[in-house]
Amino acid sequence: IQMTQSPSSVSASVGDTVTITCRASLDISTWLAWYQQRPGKAPKLLIYAASSLQSGVPSRFSGSGSGLDFALTISSLQPEDAATYFCQGALTFPLTFGQGTKLDIK
Amino acid sequence: QVQLQQSGPGLVKPSQTLSLTCAISGDSVSSDTAAWNWIRQSPSRGLEWLGRTYYRSRTNWVYDYAASVKSRITINPDTSKNQFSVQLNSVTPEDTAVYYCARGFTLNYLDVWGTGTTVTVSS
């Protein structure tokens, strides 16, 4: 199953809201995760099952979608949100990742 | 809290075997609810899942591998040391990447990651 993210990069200001989208090549129901990766660090799980917030993740992160199309929305952007975000299909193995969306904070 | 500590060489010669270990603290490699994964990341391939192992009382140990490396990869649990390892044979420069181990819950969501090991394949 291929995962396609858009955009590949986005720039926004502190306090803005940004939305990143991910499309699966097959219907994966809600078997989708979102990760945040800061430079030089391992990915960090933000959202699983398309819309469930991982423990300890701020509530300004939210996920939506099912089937083929999914979205990660980050509201009230903070400077520490500057990172690359990946979606991951989780219906079955092999686990597959999107190519990433780099978020810059102006 | 669960932590994963990776170890292994950062430089491997072409045609040789890449070997990395991931030591688990705060959980068990024999857990009936977790899966233990290896993932790598490179600029050319992005994040690439390589494989996993997990234990279930109904099925004993299960091993799943990505088709792209299936002929060259082995993932092994070590219950005596509470760790798991990956071996990738016949490496080429294309295998140069940052390698991560990660725990999977409900099998397919990766909630705990190691810090990563940069592996360079070069003579």
Interface residues (C-beta under 8 A of the other chain):
Chain A: W31 A33 Y35 K41 A42 P43 K44 L45 Y48 A49 Q54 F86 Q88 A90 L91 T92 F93 P94 L95 T96 F97 Q99 G100
Chain B: N37 I39 G46 L47 E48 W49 R52 D64 A66 A67 Y100 A102 T106 N108 Y109 L110 D111 W113 G114 T115 G116
